[in-house]
Amino acid sequence: MQSETPVSTYVYDGDVAAERARELRSALPEWAAVYYAVKANSCPGVVAALAPYVDGFEVASRSELELALSAKPVDEGTTAPVVAAGPAKSVPVLTALVRAGVEAINAESLLELHRISRIAVVEGVRAKVALRVNPETIPVTGSLHMGGVPSQFGVAEPDVPGVLRAAVQLPGLDLVGFHIHAASNNLEADSHAAYLRWCVEWSVRTARENGIDLRHVDIGGGIGVAFEIGEKPFDVVRFGELAAQVEVPEGVKVVLEPGRFLVTDCGWYAAEVTDVKASYGESFVVLRGGINHFQLPTSWDIVHNVAVLPVADWPEGCPRPAAEDTRVTVVGELCTPEDTLLRDVKVDRVRAGDLVVFPNAGSYGWEFAMHRFLGHPVAERLLL
């Protein structure tokens, strides 16, 4: 192959993402709402494919807000189907959220509550706000690990009553409930349903004790994806059955913010092999790409099993290095040993000019990469 522009691209199938959204939404009770976390994959075509099958979007920046509003527009004066997160929302971001009339701004601190109120007063509105909480303990098993530890996220649970007392005095706020995100890549349906139950019960109790009119409970994301061979996928049907047993007060919406679960398997990252090298008994497959395009395997220590797509075209008379029936390490084009996507994986055959394809690349792939390091061209994004 070795064309003037070597292949390096993401390919997405919007129908796959839409089916995941339909699957989750149909399994949940009526009081639950699915809001897609745009950070997982912000490709406009993917967001548009999801829009008819989700209740709204979770955003963390002005660009994500604009993308969400364009995918699911509303009439002026109608609450935008958006919840907003982020530990350091700037005044411009908060101003855009208040002006858009989003369903809830997940406030991270007392200072942020004051900022939101000040902006809302200037705009002549009351901004809907949910207080993000960092709970002391989460009494469930699984991969829940973001609660009860020091964190930049949310208000520590012991401080919640004091922050609520201050919040209800701020003129620009409509305090609608709570945001609790304490789960990450949880594959256990029973555990996640228990977490949902705990979030609802904690929110109901805390609202009652502090005189809050509870209308909104946001449990964050955290539904996992089985990346590695042998892992069991998240049981959506079981999760929905258990969720339906939770008693949710009338008038309270429970928001789920899935990102990875909806889009992981709708995307593939493909990169051309520019060279195959042997070094002191080890084989290296060098790609046109790497962590400047696909950083997830390195950052999160996830094993992505790959496919090698053979390419017949090759210049006549040019040597074509290959590795056959051996273990290889797959690396990228950057000038750092950190640019390693897979270590010590078995391949039947891979040659310079072939394509290496990573499945399950639809979430935290293109968005999560180091695009500017070394200044190589950014990977393309193609929608089927």
Secondary structure by P-SEA (a helix, b strand, c coil): ccccccccbbbbcaaaaaaaaaaaaaaccccbbbbbcccccccaaaaaaacccccccccccaaaaaaaaaaccccccccccbbbbbccccaaaaaaaaaacccccccccaaaaaaaaaaaaaacbbbbbbbbbbccccccccccccccccccccccccaaaaaaaaaaacccccccccccccccccccaaaaaaaaaaaaaaaaaaaaaccccccbbbcccccccccccccccccaaaaaaaaaaccccccbbbbbbbccccccccbbbbbccccccccccbbbbbccccccccccccccbbbbbbbbbbbccccccbbbbbcccbbbbbbccccccccccccccccccccccbbbbbccccccccccccccccccccbbbbcc
